[in-house]
Amino acid sequence: MKKNLLTAIWMTIATTILLGIIYPLTVTAIAQMFFHDKANGQLIEQDGQVIGSRIIGQPFSSAGYFHSRPSAAGTGYDAANSSPSNLGPTNQKLIDRVKNDVAALRVENPSVPVPIDLVTSSGSGLDPDISPAAAYFQAHGLFASGTLATYRCGS
């Protein structure tokens, strides 16, 4: 009995050191050596100041930028509060928000159907990517603002 107890204690200590200290430090060191940019959040710097990340969406309200998907994370694109909204498709709050977002986007471009990803958040609430349909929907605004010098529609 005493031998089994000592074996259990030593295995607990050994696995804690191996899997709780050595393994995480090794993986972190390898990530820093071979994938430094990705291991540190793919940060975007301008004039030595961090202004964002390539993997976290950001709110843009100017006519010169593509609008991101809506964020469900905290107060908006907050990586510390990454989570979906947990509102189901029959939830009135979600239905009202989507209707209001669709109405606002129809003002921007009334002749094209509003892509679903411009009015619904991603699973993490931080997704920076938009679909080609969402880019096409917004392209006329970028063209009109002078951001896009030439505009070519893909097939």
N, C-alpha and C positions, 0 to 999 in steps of 0.2 A: 504494500500500500504506500509506504513512504517513498519507495523507488518510483512508483507511478506518479506520485505528486511532484517529486523533484524533476522528473522527465517533462511533465506538463509545464512546470514553471520555466524550465530552461527552453523548451520549445516556444513558449510565449515570448520570452525575452529575445530569442534568436530570430523568430519571424517578425517581431516588432522592429528590430534593428534592420533586418534585411529588407522587409517590404515597406516599412514606414520611414526609413531614413536612406539607406543605400540605394534602393531602386528609384525612388523619386529624384534624388540628387543626380543619379546617372542619367535618367531620362531628361532631366532639365539641362544638364551639361551637354548632352548630345543635341538637343533641340537648339540650344544657344550657339553651338558650333556650326551646325549644318543648316539650320532654318531660323537664323537670328531674327529676320524681319517678321516671319509668321509667329514665332514664339513670343514676340513682344506686342502682339495686337495689330500688326500691319498699320502702324501709325503714319499719318500724313503730316509732314512738317512744312512750314512756310516761314522763311526768315528765322530759322532756329526755334520756332514756336510750334507746338503740336496743335493742329487745327481740326483733327478728326482721325478717322480710321477707315480703311478701305472695306472693312467687313461689318461696319455698323452704319445704318441709315442715318441721315441727318435731315432736319426739316429745312426746306427751301421755299421761300415765299416770293422771291423775285422772279420776274418773267424770263430772266436769262438762264434759268436752271430747270432741269427735269424735276418734277415733284416726286418725292418718294412715296412708298406705301404708308398708310397711316400707322402710327406706333401705338402699341398697347402697353409699352414698357414705362412704368412710372409716370413721370411728367412729360414723357416723349423722348424716345431714343436714349433712355437711361440704361446703360449696360448693367448697372447694379440691380436693376429691377426687371431683368429680362424674363418675360413670361407672356403667354397669350392672355386675351381678355377673359376667357372662359364664358363668354356670352354665346349661347346657342342660337341656331338659326330662327327660332321662334321667339327669342327675347325681344321685347318691344324696344328696349333701349338701343340694341344693336340695329334693329330695323329702322328706327328713327334716325340714327347716326348715318347709316348707309344712304337712306333717302336724301338727307340733307347734303351729304357729300356728292351724291350723283347730281342733285339739282345745282350745286355750285360748279361742278365740272361741266355740266351742260351749257352753262353760260359761257365758259371758256371755249367750248367747241361743240356747238349744237348739232352739227351734221354727222358726227361719228359716234357710234355706241361707246359708252364709258366702259373701259376694261375693268374687270372685277378686282384686279390687284391694286387699282387706284383707290378703292373704297373699302377694302378689307385688309386687316393687318396679317402679318405672317405669324407662324407659330411662336417665334421668339419675340416678336414685336420690334425687332431691330434690323430686319432684312433690308439691305441697301439696294437689292436688285429689282428691276421692273421688267415686265415682259416686253417683247417687241411691239405688241399692240398698245401698251401704255406709252411707249416711246413715240410711236406713230401718232397717237392721240394728242400728245403734247408738242410734237414737232412744229406745227404751224405757229404756236406761240413763240418758240425759240427763233423761228425764221422771221417772224414779224418784229421781234425785239432786236434783230441784228446779230444774235449769238451764232446762228448758223448762216454762213455766207452762201452756201449752196445746199440744196435740199434734194435728195434723191430717194425715191420710194423703192424699197426692196420688194421682191416678188413673194 
